[in-house]
Amino acid sequence: MKKLMKLFLLIVSSLSSCKVGLKKGEELLTTFTNSRTELLTSLQNEESIKIIEMSNEIIRCFTQKDKTAIEELFCEQIRNRPNFNKDLDSAFDYFKCDSYNTSKIETTASGGESLEYGRRIQWYVSPDIPYIKIGIYDENGEYGYRYYAIHYFWCIINEKDKTFEGLHCITIEVLNNDKINLGEYNLLWK
């Protein structure tokens, strides 16, 4: 009987320790999942903040007619092209603005990144500003509104060649009408 009681206690204690082990495993999995969620949220927030800042700067440059500032946002590879200044003038002629009213900025974007030993070596995004409401005077002096959309490609980090860091292309579109491009979209993959 003593042997049977010892065996029973051994089995009960073994099962109890297994249950504790499972509970600790569940806690570790929950901790890992929460950490992963926090990391992904942090990365998404970082990207969203960068997109908002860049989108606001692009809007400011065009609405305040600041060619020098928009030129500095472009990567060196694009700025050094022979026709860049002519294309920049065309983009500013296309974007007519007498007063800025409002805009909508998308805070998420398609894009990608490359990691090396846990460190970003390349990071690019392709955000949209779906509409920018602009006030303009027509040739008769009448005030009205025009709606633009802007799509851009931005290489935030390129450790292999820093001359690629910056804007590569901006597409400005008068909604439901026509559009103009400044720069080049597929520069990274040539």
N, C-alpha and C positions, 0 to 999 in steps of 0.2 A: 504494500500500500504506500509505503514511504517513497518507493521508486516511482510509482505512478503519480504521486503528488509532485515530486521534483520534476518529472517530465512535463506535467501540466503547467507548472510555474515557468519552466523554461520556454514552452511554446507561447504562453501568454506574454512573457517579457519580450520574446523575439518579435511577435506581432506588434506589440506596442512600439518597439524601436523602429520597425518598418514604417509604421504610421507616422512617427516623428520625422523619419527620413523623408517621406513623401511630402510632409508639410513643409520641411525646410527646402525641398526641391521646388515646390510650388512658390515659396517666398522668393527663391532665387530667380525663377522664371518671371515672376511678377516684377521684381526689381530690374531685371534685364529689359523686359518689355517697356517699363516706365522710362528707363534710361534711354532706350532707343527712340521712344516717342519724343522725349524731351530734346534729344539731339536733332531729330528730323524737324521738329518745330523750330528749334533755334536756327537751323540752316535755312529753312523757309522764311523765317522772319528776317534773317540777314539779307537774303536775296530780295525780299519785298522792299525793305528799306532802301537798298541800293537802286532798285528799279524806280521807286517813287522819287528819289533824289535826282536821278538822271532824267527822268521824264519831265519833272518840274523845270530842270535846267534847260532842256531842249525847248519847252514851251516858252520859258522866259527869253531865251535867245531869239526865237522867231518873233514873238510878240513885241519885243523891245528892239528888234532889228540889230542885234549884237553879233555881227559876222565874226569878229575876232574871237569871241568866246566859243561860238559853235565850231569854228575851225580848230580850236585847241582841244575840243572833245574828241575829234577824229584821231585815229591811230596815225602814226608817222608814215606808214606805207601808203595810206590814202592821201594824206596832206601833201606828200611829195610828188604826186602825179602832176604832169604838166597842165592838164585842163581843170584841176581841182578848183582854182579860184573862179574860173569862168562858170563852172557848174554850181558853185556856191552862190554866185550872183544870180544865176537862173532860179535857184531854189528860193532865194529871198524875193525875187520878182514875182514868183508864183504864189508865195504865201503873203497875201495882202492882209493888212491888219491896221485898223485905226484905233481899236480898243479891244482889250481882252475881256471876255465875260466869264466863261467857266470851262471846265474840261472834266473828262473822266479818264482816270489812269487805271489800267489793269495792273494789279500788284503781283501777278504770277505770269510766267512766260515759259515758252519752250526753250530748250537750251541743253547744255551738257557740261561735263567736267571730266578731267583726267586727274587721277591721283597717283602719286608715287610715294610709297612708304607712309601713307596716311596724310600726305600734304598735297594740296591742290597745285598742279603745275599748269593746268589750263581750265578756264571757266568762262563760258559764254552764254548769253541769253538773247532772246529775240522778243522783246516786249511790244505791246500795243498801247497806244493812246487812242481809244476808239472814237472820241470826238473832242474837238476843241471849238467852242463857240466864240466867234470873232465878230466884232462890229466893224462895218466898213461903210464908207460913203461911196456911192456910185458916181459915174461921170456927170450926173445931173445934180449932185450934191445931196441926194436922198440917202438917209441912213438905213442900213439893213443888216442882216446877219448872214454869215457864211459859216459852214461847218466843215472842219478839216478832220482827218484822221492821220495819225503818224504811226508808222511801224519802223522799228530800227533793230539793227544787229549790233551787239556790243560785246567785245571781248574784254572781260574784266581782268583776267589773269592769263598771261602766256609766258611762262618761265623760260621756254626755249628761245623765244625771240620777242623781246619787249616792244619792238617796233609794230607789233600786231595789237598791242593793248590800246583800247579806245574804240570809238565808233567805227564801224566799217561801212555802214550804209544807213541812210534814212530814206524812207518812202513817204512822201507827203501826198495826200489825196484829198481833193475836194469831194466830199461825200456824194456818191452816185454820179460822179462826173468823170474826171480824169485824174492823173497822178504824175508825179515827177520823182525820179530817183537821184540821190546824191551819194556817190561812193559805189561800193561793190559788195554783194552779199556773200559770195563764195570764195572770198579771199583766203581763208584759212585752209581750204582744201585744194589749192592749186599746186 
